[in-house]
């Protein structure tokens, strides 16, 4: 049985990456950080696996790595 991917809230993403809200959203706009997934109306979350992939190599991370 495969492990389910956890959704992270923005505050959790900020805590594990040490990036600010503004830096995260600017980097997403530039394609240098994973985009969140719409969970329900008005609610987004980042896949934990996407954040882990970004952390492994943040400088060379590409949006296709977080599928």
N, C-alpha and C positions, 0 to 999 in steps of 0.2 A: 504494500500500500504506500503510495507516494504521500509525502508531507505537503500540506496545503501552504501556499504562499500567504504570508500575513500582510495586511494593509497597515501602513504606518500613518499616523496623523502628522501634521506639519510640525508640531512641537517635538515629536519623537525624531523626525528627520533633522531638525535643527540641533537637537541634543547629540545625535550620533555623528553628524558631519561638522559641527561647530560653525556652520554657515548661518548668516542672518536670513531673515525672511526675504529681504530685498535682493540679496545675493542669489538665493535659490531661484527666485522668479526671473531674475535677469539672466542667469545661466540657462534656465529652461528655454527662454525666448531665443537665446543664441544657439540652442541645440547642444549645450555642454553639460546638461543635467537631466536626469529622467523626469518625464512628465507624470503628473498624478493621473489616477484612474477615477472616473466618475462612479461613485458607489451608489448614490441616490441623489435626488434633486438637492442641490446645495451642499453636498458632502463629497469630498475627494479624499483619496489616500494614495500613498506611494507603495508600490510592491516592494517588500523587503528585499527580494532578489535583485531588483533594479538598483536599489541603493547599495547593496553589497557589490554588484558589478561596477558601479561608479567608484566606490571606495578602493577597489583593487588598482585602478589606474585613472584617477580623475582628469589628468591632463589629456590623455588620449582617448577618453571615453567617447563613444559614438552612440547616437540614439538607437541604432539597430541592435545594440548589445542588450537592450532592456526589453526585448519583446515579450 
